[in-house]
Amino acid sequence: METYKLTVNGQPKEVAVDPGTPLLWVLREELKMTGTKYGCGIAACGACTVHVAGIATRSCVVPVSLVGDRPVVTIEGIGQDPVGRAVQDAWVSEDVVQCGYCQSGQIMGAVALLKSTPKPTDTNIEESMGGNICRCGTYVRIRQAIKSASQQLKSGGAS
Amino acid sequence: MTAATNFTNDLLSRRSFLRVSATAAGGLIVSLYLDLPLAAQEGGQAKPKAYPPDAFVHIKPDGKIVIQVNRLEFGQGVHTSLPMILADEMDADWAQVLAELAPAADVYKDPVFGIQMVGGSGSIAHSFQQYRELGAKTRAMLVAAAAEQWKVTTNQCRTEASVVHGPGGRSAKYADLADEAAHMPVPETVPLKNAADFRLVGKKIRRLDSRPKCNGSLKFGLDLDLPGMKVVLVAHPPTFGASPRSVDDKAARSIPGVADIFEIPTVSKGTAVAVVADKFWTAKQARDRLRIDWDLSRVERADNSQLREKYKELAGTPGNVAVARGDEKALAGIAASNRIVAEYEFPYLAHSPMEPLNTTVRYDGDRAEVWAGSQFQTVDQMAIAEILGLKPDQITFHTEMAGGGFGRRATPDSHVQREAAAIAKRFTGTPVKLVWTREDDVQGGYYRPMHVHRVEIGMGADGMPSAWRHVIVGQSIVAGTPFASFIIKNGVDATAVEGTADTHYDIPNFHVSAHHPTVNVPVLWWRSVGHTHNAFVMETLIDELATRAKMDPIAYRRKLLKPDAKKLHGTLDLMEEQSAAWRTKLPAGHAVGFSCHESFGTGVACAVDVSIENKRPKIHRVTVAVALGLAVNPLTIESQFQAGVAFGVSQLMAKGAITLKDGYVEQSNFDAYTPPYIIDAPAAVDVHIVPSTEKPSGCGEPPVPVISPAVVNALSRLTGKRYRTLPLVTV
């Protein structure tokens, strides 16, 4: 057991866990933030995607001991960010979700994409979102929502 | 679960016309009870069931209207569309409507199937009438209450947006009338709206569950966190039905947080090892450290290569007859040059819903409480009761939102729930959450069965098939389950031949038979069930026949379809019209592929634009036409079809197969059993609905069968090859 100080969604947190515990399970079981999902445990589905220092990261394979002082943002906090809020709103207005289980990860991936590439092409979307599985298959509406969020942000919907 | 749901559950066995009760939340809930003859009851054998609206509608003092959904929501959208149906007839203010997933109870059973379930694309088909009547009766009682108060006749009142309006400008909110309304006699019959008067039905209404699914606040079954809860992982035998010879759990027990490790029986008559811990990660670490010597000597070790040989051999002989029409010997009279002999192979497929399987049980001695995302609530409730030695009504069963399912959460043997109950029984008073990891799920069986089809077709001078002999080989999904008695007839499991035996193509001499070998691999319905393989065989062969006849594939289908196959004719026409603009100017290297198929009462036709990129099919565009009677929520239908065709692409994935070698499943996670990613799915899907006011049919499964045959039909145009073996390893 080791103690780790983390910054999650801007809040300081402290957890005492085994150093090998993946960030995913620290979020879910220690901090009770269950919006980040367990899908595969091997970084093959993207359901557990969070931002670590702004980079979309598969939290199921990142031991908490490697997080260090880099800030972590999860689906619970991404709405505080203007891009995050725009993406969530686009997801709702485009009626993207079905079962919804993968969508935390999809949204975190989409926010990271729009932050680096504000006007993504279909190829950008396919590359950036290429590792996120939606078993329901909502990919067409995910594309639409990313484009609609991009449009919204460009027209000054967010400050 | 909210207080309202618990409240409903507690009252289910009682009957009264009024309940006004303080809830745990402190508010008042006015509950209306009434008996409803079941118009949807088909077959006429069972007694009409009563559906007390109390169990379905709560009008809260603040105007909120809580509608219970008698089905699991796992993506398909019933959590929005069933409330829409009720709210429409009730003239409820949609902005005030909330939906809740109902717990397991008699009153929430599917009106046709008689168990509480999601399956057979039956949610809207079976509950449309039920929810309309519930809404209309609730409205009638509210109107009666207002009329009595105002000393007017009910004819003088009208309703809109949760308000009753009477003569002289009088009006009253539903919330203020609910108390009085509950005293009103329950109308035996009520007029239902004309389609023209629908305010919600037929409109594109967005989902009610989007926001909490987009901000992480929605709790799925796996997210459940109860005080003192334990998390359990189970080490299952590597071969179905096996047991440990010995278990060394020393290292596992040394991990802090491990509560206990013990053996439990599995449904497949083997033994597994349960690891109970304080947290998932602890349980996972401990399970990884178990040293188990498995005894495989007494179990059949299924092996794909052996199964394949056996199935191919069986396919060469006629099986139990599903349909025999016309002259059985017609084929013999057709010259070899006018015959096609085709053999198809389909692998086992795992459902792999994104939320891994889980169930939480707390056993309290004389009662138990269960939380599960289940497609079969009352079946699972009964199974848990059996394990705990309780009666089903001693089990409070909460329906949790589920992250997908596709059939995987509808297990006739309730194997996950039985495991969870067996474990919980040893921890009285402690909630126990059983989790199947992704690996457990991929390797855990309950697959779409592997199949071999052998088809011999003889063509007439007009290029149309005049004789068709079809043998289907695959395990029965329902053999040995309570479903067998009405699904297996004459030794044929109807779910294995659906889509072929009942084809709408008019083939004069038509013979379909089936073999159902017994194999030590648990099998299950996988979204669209037998249509997954039958539509592929039928639609690729029809396309091949059209090519040989040098006919347009749409015209060929139209000519071969029975004139009374109205839904398919309607969808072919609409698909042809809607795809014309892009079909006629395809870029070089692209080809169009078609298919049409009816399943679960819904007709579908599709056209796909496909090219080959990196030796894989690239699906640029899909145009889908759908005939499903009245379109209750066109937005749900559009979404289900857009996403459902992507789900259907699973069958074509290069790593889209579960295989067994010497009794071991060779895949364990998404790296080796790979569902479609965004790059694999169609880039654009436009969905067109054939206008209709007829009884609605479902849209959950019908998108799946059409896509894979349409894609390979396009590939055949590009490569000249025929594709008869799935998954599609090479193009």
Interface residues (C-beta under 8 A of the other chain):
Chain A: M1 D18 T21 P22 W25 R28 E29 K32 M33 T34 G35 T36 K37 Y38 G39 C40 G41 I42 A44 C45 A47 T74 I75 E76 G79 Q88 W91 V92 S93 D95 V96 V97 Q98 C99 G100 Y101 C102 Q103 S104 I107 D122 I125 E126 M129 G130 G131 N132 I133 C134 R135 C136 G137 T138 Y139 V140 R141 I142 R143
Chain B: F74 G75 Q76 G77 R206 R207 D209 S210 R211 K213 C214 N215 G216 S217 L218 K219 F220 L222 D223 D225 P256 K279 F280 W281 Q285 S352 P353 M354 E355 P356 M401 A402 G403 G404 G405 F406 T437 R438 E439 L635 S639 Q640 Q642 A643 G644 V645 A646 F647 V649 N669 F670 D671 P675 P676 Y677 I678 I679 A681 P682 A683 A684 V685
